[in-house]
């Protein structure tokens, strides 16, 4: 996918991932790519939610999951200049943001939440 068309977002924010579909032939490659993307989330928190959604289905990936995985790769391809910038600062204020989607999964009614913690201007968690 080195010459793929870039995507504007890593995941469709309005739609929910469908857990049904044809099984993919090579689940091992799917797991390898999903695992590699997990490591990338250390410096790319913008893809953390999408990667988490992909990793929820590593045990039995289907076509919609592979399509989401490819969408994340297309997003990463178009945003190679993005990432965390760690710099020295005398500002030691801690700022925390959080968000939640209460019972957002239509199948399991599970909730999704996320947060970010800044120390000064630097994202630390």
C-alpha positions as CSV (number, residue, x, y, z in Angstrom):
1,X,0.0,0.0,0.0
2,X,3.0,2.3,-0.5
3,X,1.4,4.1,-3.4
4,X,-2.2,4.1,-2.1
5,X,-4.5,7.1,-2.0
6,X,-4.4,8.9,1.4
7,X,-7.5,8.9,3.6
8,X,-8.7,12.0,5.5
9,X,-9.6,10.2,8.7
10,X,-8.6,6.8,10.1
11,X,-12.2,5.7,10.8
12,X,-15.7,6.7,10.0
13,X,-16.8,8.6,13.1
14,X,-20.5,8.2,12.5
15,X,-20.7,4.5,11.5
16,X,-20.2,1.5,13.7
17,X,-18.0,-1.4,12.7
18,X,-20.1,-4.3,11.4
19,X,-19.0,-7.6,13.0
20,X,-20.4,-9.7,10.1
21,X,-18.9,-10.4,6.7
22,X,-16.8,-12.9,4.9
23,X,-13.9,-14.3,6.7
24,X,-10.5,-13.2,5.4
25,X,-8.1,-15.8,4.0
26,X,-4.9,-14.7,5.8
27,X,-5.7,-13.8,9.4
28,X,-2.0,-14.0,10.3
29,X,-1.2,-11.0,8.1
30,X,-4.1,-9.1,9.6
31,X,-2.7,-9.8,13.1
32,X,0.8,-8.7,12.1
33,X,-0.4,-5.4,10.7
34,X,-2.7,-4.8,13.6
35,X,0.1,-5.5,16.0
36,X,2.4,-3.1,14.2
37,X,-0.2,-0.4,14.3
38,X,-0.5,-0.9,18.1
39,X,3.2,0.1,18.4
40,X,2.6,3.1,16.2
41,X,-0.1,4.4,18.6
42,X,2.7,5.3,21.1
43,X,3.6,8.3,18.9
44,X,0.4,8.6,17.0
45,X,-2.5,8.8,19.5
46,X,-4.8,10.1,16.6
47,X,-5.1,6.5,15.4
48,X,-5.5,4.8,18.8
49,X,-9.3,4.4,18.7
50,X,-9.3,3.0,15.2
51,X,-6.5,0.6,16.0
52,X,-8.3,-0.5,19.2
53,X,-11.4,-1.3,17.0
54,X,-9.3,-3.4,14.6
55,X,-7.6,-5.2,17.5
56,X,-11.0,-6.2,19.0
57,X,-11.5,-8.6,16.1
58,X,-8.0,-10.2,15.9
59,X,-9.4,-13.6,16.9
60,X,-11.8,-13.8,14.0
61,X,-11.3,-11.0,11.4
62,X,-13.8,-10.4,8.6
63,X,-13.8,-8.3,5.5
64,X,-15.1,-5.1,7.2
65,X,-12.3,-5.4,9.7
66,X,-9.7,-5.7,6.9
67,X,-11.3,-2.7,5.2
68,X,-10.9,-0.6,8.4
69,X,-7.3,-1.8,8.7
70,X,-6.6,-0.7,5.1
71,X,-8.3,2.7,5.9
72,X,-6.0,3.2,8.8
73,X,-2.9,2.4,6.7
74,X,-4.2,4.9,4.0
75,X,-4.6,7.6,6.7
76,X,-1.1,6.9,8.1
77,X,0.3,7.2,4.5
78,X,-1.3,10.6,4.1
79,X,-0.2,11.9,7.5
80,X,3.4,10.9,7.9
81,X,4.3,14.3,9.2
82,X,2.0,13.8,12.2
83,X,3.1,12.6,15.6
84,X,3.9,13.7,19.1
85,X,6.4,16.5,19.6
86,X,8.2,16.3,22.8
87,X,10.0,19.5,23.9
88,X,11.3,21.1,27.0
89,X,9.0,23.4,28.9
90,X,8.9,25.2,32.2
91,X,5.1,24.8,32.2
92,X,4.1,22.0,34.6
93,X,0.3,22.4,34.4
94,X,-1.5,19.1,34.1
95,X,-4.5,19.2,31.7
96,X,-6.8,16.2,31.1
97,X,-9.5,15.7,28.5
98,X,-11.9,12.8,28.3
99,X,-14.8,11.6,26.2
100,X,-17.2,8.6,26.3
101,X,-19.7,6.9,24.0
102,X,-22.2,5.3,26.5
103,X,-23.4,1.9,25.2
104,X,-22.3,2.8,21.7
105,X,-21.8,-0.6,20.3
106,X,-25.1,-1.7,18.7
107,X,-24.4,-5.4,19.3
108,X,-22.9,-5.6,22.8
109,X,-24.0,-2.2,24.1
110,X,-20.5,-1.7,25.4
111,X,-19.3,1.8,26.1
112,X,-16.1,3.4,24.7
113,X,-14.1,6.0,26.5
114,X,-10.8,7.8,25.9
115,X,-8.6,10.4,27.5
116,X,-5.5,12.4,27.1
117,X,-3.2,13.9,29.7
118,X,-0.9,16.9,28.9
119,X,2.0,18.0,31.1
120,X,2.4,21.6,29.9
121,X,2.2,21.4,26.1
122,X,3.3,17.8,25.9
123,X,1.0,14.8,25.6
124,X,2.1,12.2,28.1
125,X,-0.8,9.7,28.2
